[in-house]
Amino acid sequence: MTESSDVAYRDLAFRKILDDVMSKQRKNELDLDRLFAKDDAFYQAFFDTMKRMVG
């Protein structure tokens, strides 16, 4: 393997890792948004927790 193919392979592997991480993060944020918008008990608990943290 040449040095340039090593770099290309590392870039490809890093790109896959980054894409996987971002996909998981996006899913987590969508799950949070869904709970926040549609689950009254979650919303109230979240609200109370945030209020305690800032006050």
N, C-alpha and C positions, 0 to 999 in steps of 0.2 A: 504494500500500500504506500502511496506517496503521501507527502505531508499535506498537500492540498485535498486529497481524498479523505485523510483523517479529519481535517477541519470541516469538510462538507458533512461527514458522518456525524461529528459532534454537533454541528449546527442542526442537522435533521433530528437527532435524538433530543436535543434541548428544545427544539420547536414542539415535538410531541409532548414532552413533559409540560411545557408551558401551556399548550392547548388543553391538556388534561386538567391542570390546575385551574385554569380559567373556566372551563366547563363546570367543574365542581363548585367553584365560587358562584357562578351564575345560578346554578341550581339552588344553592343555599339561599341566595338573595331572593329568588323567586318564591321559595318555600316561606321565607320570613314575610315577604310582602303579602302572600296569600293568607297567612295566619293573621297578620296585622289588619288586613282589610275585611276578613270574613269571620273571625273567631272573637266574639265579644269578650269572653273570659281571658283569652290571650291578650287582647288589646288592653284590658283593664290592668292585668298583671304587669304588662310591659310599661304602661303609663305610670303605674305606682312605683315601679322599680326606677324608672328614669327620673321621676320626681324626687325620690329619696336620694338619688345620686347627685342631683344638682342643688338640692336644698338642704 
